[in-house]
């Protein structure tokens, strides 16, 4: 599905002629470039819409099927960039990803989006209000798209940090309930987040280098700045992953301490029960001659001894912290 398309000359938007092939031809002959936005196109739609561009079949296959790692590839006359978009559902603490595929040439940029993360309508609007930036060509659009995606990464890193802090507070709250399941699920979401961020570092380093012949020199500083933002987001995600690993270890240690405390209490109660059990066992033996059985003070003495011994044991266990 076509989201929007227009011809840009010297930073100004033109939608005439309204026919896309004629607009592309105008960009070829009169200068400027066409910015075409697509959302989850089928193979048939893609072939019909962008057939005139003659993209490489492998790049087309990636853009149609999605589920690709972030990368930057060069084909004859076309550069191909893949970005991962990220959306975070705060209620479910769930990270979901999508993709953005960019085909960049001398007179065009085609942006194909899959998923709901990092919508680009505002990006086009912002660029159209900055004609001096838009006049720098298709790579100015690519930079704006990448910059928008990375800004979303930073926002999501902040949201994930809030969840990590909440889990840490639960771990050290003193409650007996383990947080290992919640930690595991949150750690899995952070790993999903890092799978979007980390592979993009290498392609962006290539775009930010001085030797990138296809990137206008006046855009190189912008890509370097974006690379710095991406590095910060990557470091933040790595830090959150490390914090969760430490929280998981602390939670497991807390559970082990609780189990040790439970075992000490169980041992103490068994020891307290062993004294009357032992005495009852002795007097439950079927001997014919047990003189104290006929003694007037035998029963009170035994009961009193049990109470005293049990009280002494209880006091010792209580004093040592076992009860």
C-alpha positions as semicolon CSV with decimal commas, in nm:
position;residue;x (nm);y (nm);z (nm)
1;X;0,000;0,000;0,000
2;X;0,127;0,346;-0,091
3;X;0,141;0,577;0,210
4;X;0,268;0,888;0,032
5;X;0,494;0,997;-0,251
6;X;0,622;1,325;-0,389
7;X;0,902;1,485;-0,588
8;X;1,142;1,709;-0,398
9;X;1,348;1,971;-0,580
10;X;1,566;2,207;-0,378
11;X;1,379;2,099;-0,065
12;X;1,033;2,182;-0,204
13;X;0,757;1,923;-0,241
14;X;0,587;1,866;-0,578
15;X;0,305;1,620;-0,641
16;X;0,254;1,700;-1,010
17;X;0,243;1,508;-1,229
18;X;0,032;1,280;-1,010
19;X;0,139;0,971;-1,204
20;X;0,431;0,805;-1,022
21;X;0,627;0,692;-1,333
22;X;0,606;1,045;-1,477
23;X;0,717;1,188;-1,144
24;X;1,018;0,954;-1,147
25;X;1,103;1,058;-1,504
26;X;1,082;1,424;-1,403
27;X;1,329;1,360;-1,120
28;X;1,567;1,194;-1,369
29;X;1,551;1,472;-1,625
30;X;1,503;1,786;-1,415
31;X;1,680;1,693;-1,094
32;X;1,560;1,631;-0,743
33;X;1,441;1,298;-0,606
34;X;1,122;1,103;-0,542
35;X;1,039;0,991;-0,188
36;X;0,799;0,696;-0,197
37;X;0,656;0,545;0,121
38;X;0,503;0,195;0,128
39;X;0,341;0,000;0,411
40;X;0,354;-0,382;0,410
41;X;0,320;-0,425;0,032
42;X;0,254;-0,764;-0,125
43;X;0,479;-0,899;-0,399
44;X;0,225;-0,798;-0,664
45;X;0,185;-0,447;-0,524
46;X;0,559;-0,402;-0,495
47;X;0,629;-0,516;-0,851
48;X;0,356;-0,288;-0,986
49;X;0,462;0,019;-0,789
50;X;0,841;0,007;-0,805
51;X;0,898;-0,196;-1,120
52;X;1,058;0,105;-1,290
53;X;1,335;0,122;-1,029
54;X;1,477;-0,224;-1,115
55;X;1,589;-0,317;-0,766
56;X;1,798;-0,626;-0,706
57;X;1,579;-0,939;-0,659
58;X;1,745;-1,024;-0,326
59;X;1,671;-0,679;-0,187
60;X;1,310;-0,703;-0,309
61;X;1,273;-1,043;-0,142
62;X;1,400;-0,900;0,188
63;X;1,162;-0,603;0,168
64;X;0,860;-0,823;0,097
65;X;0,924;-1,103;0,345
66;X;1,074;-0,885;0,625
67;X;1,224;-1,059;0,934
68;X;1,574;-0,931;0,847
69;X;1,866;-0,814;1,057
70;X;1,969;-0,447;1,037
71;X;2,221;-0,410;0,754
72;X;2,346;-0,188;0,474
73;X;2,416;-0,336;0,131
74;X;2,526;-0,192;-0,202
75;X;2,386;-0,299;-0,538
76;X;2,452;-0,142;-0,880
77;X;2,296;0,203;-0,864
78;X;2,111;0,131;-0,540
79;X;2,199;0,113;-0,171
80;X;1,977;-0,095;0,056
81;X;1,935;-0,030;0,429
82;X;1,739;-0,240;0,680
83;X;1,631;-0,102;1,019
84;X;1,450;-0,266;1,308
85;X;1,169;-0,065;1,463
86;X;1,069;-0,131;1,823
87;X;0,741;-0,083;2,006
88;X;0,705;-0,133;2,381
89;X;0,373;-0,225;2,545
90;X;0,405;-0,096;2,902
91;X;0,102;-0,286;3,034
92;X;0,229;-0,623;2,910
93;X;0,602;-0,534;2,938
94;X;0,635;-0,668;2,584
95;X;0,879;-0,557;2,314
96;X;0,753;-0,604;1,958
97;X;0,960;-0,530;1,650
98;X;0,901;-0,432;1,290
99;X;1,123;-0,341;0,996
100;X;1,194;-0,046;0,772
101;X;1,360;-0,109;0,434
102;X;1,514;0,181;0,244
103;X;1,618;0,172;-0,122
104;X;1,838;0,473;-0,197
105;X;1,946;0,590;-0,540
106;X;2,058;0,908;-0,712
107;X;1,704;1,032;-0,779
108;X;1,487;0,834;-0,536
109;X;1,440;0,685;-0,193
110;X;1,179;0,414;-0,138
111;X;1,087;0,342;0,224
112;X;0,901;0,018;0,299
113;X;0,762;-0,027;0,649
114;X;0,645;-0,343;0,826
115;X;0,489;-0,330;1,173
116;X;0,354;-0,045;1,386
117;X;0,677;0,078;1,546
118;X;0,829;0,418;1,463
119;X;0,565;0,563;1,225
120;X;0,725;0,796;0,971
121;X;0,449;1,044;0,885
122;X;0,586;1,303;1,127
123;X;0,936;1,248;0,986
124;X;0,821;1,351;0,640
125;X;0,637;1,651;0,785
126;X;0,943;1,764;0,984
127;X;1,173;1,734;0,682
128;X;0,932;1,921;0,458
129;X;0,951;2,206;0,710
130;X;1,332;2,200;0,677
131;X;1,386;2,251;0,302
132;X;1,757;2,324;0,345
133;X;1,804;1,975;0,493
134;X;1,573;1,807;0,242
135;X;1,766;1,973;-0,042
136;X;2,067;1,756;0,048
137;X;1,907;1,463;-0,131
138;X;1,784;1,110;-0,061
139;X;2,044;1,048;0,210
140;X;1,897;1,335;0,409
141;X;1,575;1,133;0,417
142;X;1,764;0,818;0,515
143;X;1,933;1,008;0,798
144;X;1,596;1,142;0,920
145;X;1,444;0,792;0,916
146;X;1,738;0,639;1,104
147;X;1,744;0,928;1,351
148;X;1,371;0,884;1,422
149;X;1,411;0,509;1,477
150;X;1,703;0,562;1,715
151;X;1,510;0,828;1,909
152;X;1,242;0,561;1,960
153;X;1,516;0,326;2,087
154;X;1,620;0,582;2,349
155;X;1,259;0,636;2,462
156;X;1,205;0,261;2,497
157;X;1,532;0,223;2,689
158;X;1,395;0,473;2,943
159;X;1,070;0,276;2,974
160;X;1,259;-0,050;3,018
161;X;1,478;0,111;3,283
162;X;1,165;0,197;3,484
163;X;1,055;-0,168;3,470
164;X;1,401;-0,289;3,571
165;X;1,406;-0,055;3,873
166;X;1,062;-0,184;3,977
167;X;1,183;-0,543;3,959
168;X;1,494;-0,456;4,161
169;X;1,277;-0,297;4,429
170;X;1,066;-0,614;4,446
171;X;1,376;-0,832;4,479
172;X;1,507;-0,632;4,775
173;X;1,167;-0,565;4,935
174;X;1,210;-0,857;5,177
175;X;0,904;-1,042;5,050
176;X;0,929;-1,419;5,031
177;X;0,790;-1,442;4,678
178;X;1,057;-1,495;4,410
179;X;1,078;-1,254;4,115
180;X;1,275;-1,489;3,890
181;X;0,991;-1,537;3,639
182;X;0,934;-1,163;3,598
183;X;1,310;-1,106;3,569
184;X;1,338;-1,377;3,304
185;X;1,055;-1,233;3,092
186;X;1,193;-0,879;3,118
187;X;1,543;-1,001;3,032
188;X;1,404;-1,173;2,724
189;X;1,242;-0,847;2,611
190;X;1,569;-0,661;2,658
191;X;1,747;-0,923;2,448
192;X;1,485;-0,867;2,177
193;X;1,552;-0,493;2,209
194;X;1,928;-0,546;2,175
195;X;1,875;-0,757;1,863
196;X;1,730;-0,444;1,703
197;X;2,002;-0,206;1,824
198;X;2,338;-0,380;1,815
199;X;2,343;-0,504;1,451
200;X;2,275;-0,147;1,333
201;X;2,605;-0,020;1,473
202;X;2,816;-0,156;1,188
203;X;2,599;-0,021;0,901
204;X;2,576;0,319;1,067
205;X;2,953;0,329;1,116
206;X;2,984;0,274;0,742
207;X;2,745;0,561;0,669
208;X;2,921;0,790;0,918
209;X;3,270;0,727;0,779
210;X;3,440;0,984;0,558
211;X;3,502;0,720;0,291
212;X;3,133;0,660;0,215
213;X;3,127;0,791;-0,143
214;X;2,750;0,768;-0,176
215;X;2,686;0,990;0,131
216;X;2,718;1,366;0,066
217;X;3,000;1,512;0,274
218;X;2,765;1,768;0,430
219;X;2,559;1,481;0,576
220;X;2,848;1,285;0,728
221;X;2,845;1,485;1,056
222;X;2,473;1,414;1,092
223;X;2,529;1,040;1,056
224;X;2,812;1,060;1,310
225;X;2,578;1,231;1,556
226;X;2,317;0,961;1,497
227;X;2,582;0,694;1,552
228;X;2,660;0,853;1,888
229;X;2,291;0,833;1,985
230;X;2,278;0,470;1,878
231;X;2,588;0,390;2,085
232;X;2,423;0,546;2,389
233;X;2,108;0,340;2,334
234;X;2,319;0,025;2,292
235;X;2,513;0,097;2,612
236;X;2,187;0,161;2,799
237;X;2,041;-0,171;2,681
238;X;2,360;-0,355;2,777
239;X;2,352;-0,190;3,120
240;X;1,990;-0,295;3,175
241;X;2,075;-0,649;3,072
242;X;2,360;-0,653;3,324
243;X;2,137;-0,511;3,599
244;X;1,879;-0,781;3,538
245;X;2,146;-1,051;3,552
246;X;2,259;-0,914;3,891
247;X;1,897;-0,892;4,009
248;X;1,840;-1,254;3,910
249;X;2,148;-1,365;4,106
250;X;2,033;-1,162;4,407
251;X;1,684;-1,311;4,383
252;X;1,821;-1,666;4,369
253;X;2,050;-1,593;4,664
254;X;1,752;-1,451;4,855
255;X;1,553;-1,767;4,783
256;X;1,843;-1,981;4,903
257;X;1,867;-1,781;5,227
258;X;1,494;-1,827;5,281
259;X;1,526;-2,200;5,223
260;X;1,812;-2,218;5,474
261;X;1,600;-2,032;5,729
262;X;1,312;-2,272;5,669
263;X;1,544;-2,570;5,713
264;X;1,674;-2,431;6,043
265;X;1,320;-2,384;6,170
266;X;1,221;-2,734;6,064
267;X;1,533;-2,875;6,234
268;X;1,454;-2,682;6,552
269;X;1,096;-2,808;6,568
270;X;1,212;-3,165;6,505
271;X;1,462;-3,130;6,791
272;X;1,190;-2,995;7,022
273;X;0,963;-3,284;6,932
274;X;1,239;-3,543;6,979
275;X;1,256;-3,503;7,361
276;X;0,893;-3,601;7,439
277;X;0,906;-3,857;7,159
278;X;1,211;-4,023;7,316
279;X;1,056;-4,030;7,665
280;X;0,726;-4,160;7,530
281;X;0,917;-4,429;7,345
282;X;1,096;-4,540;7,660
283;X;0,778;-4,572;7,862
284;X;0,602;-4,739;7,576
285;X;0,832;-5,042;7,602
286;X;0,665;-5,356;7,735
287;X;0,897;-5,441;8,025
288;X;0,747;-5,614;8,328
289;X;0,973;-5,438;8,577
290;X;0,976;-5,053;8,559
291;X;0,989;-4,932;8,923
292;X;0,906;-4,564;8,854
293;X;0,573;-4,660;8,707
294;X;0,447;-4,727;9,059
295;X;0,617;-4,423;9,209
296;X;0,378;-4,155;9,334
297;X;0,576;-3,864;9,183
298;X;0,693;-4,044;8,867
299;X;0,435;-3,901;8,627
300;X;0,458;-3,537;8,745
301;X;0,838;-3,561;8,740
302;X;0,844;-3,689;8,382
303;X;0,599;-3,425;8,262
304;X;0,791;-3,152;8,442
305;X;1,122;-3,275;8,299
306;X;0,976;-3,270;7,946
307;X;0,852;-2,915;7,991
308;X;1,186;-2,794;8,132
309;X;1,398;-2,966;7,864
310;X;1,171;-2,842;7,584
311;X;1,182;-2,488;7,726
312;X;1,562;-2,497;7,746
313;X;1,591;-2,616;7,385
314;X;1,340;-2,356;7,266
315;X;1,531;-2,078;7,440
316;X;1,861;-2,188;7,287
317;X;1,714;-2,210;6,937
318;X;1,543;-1,873;6,980
319;X;1,863;-1,711;7,104
320;X;2,064;-1,847;6,812
321;X;1,808;-1,719;6,562
322;X;1,682;-2,056;6,448
323;X;1,327;-1,983;6,564
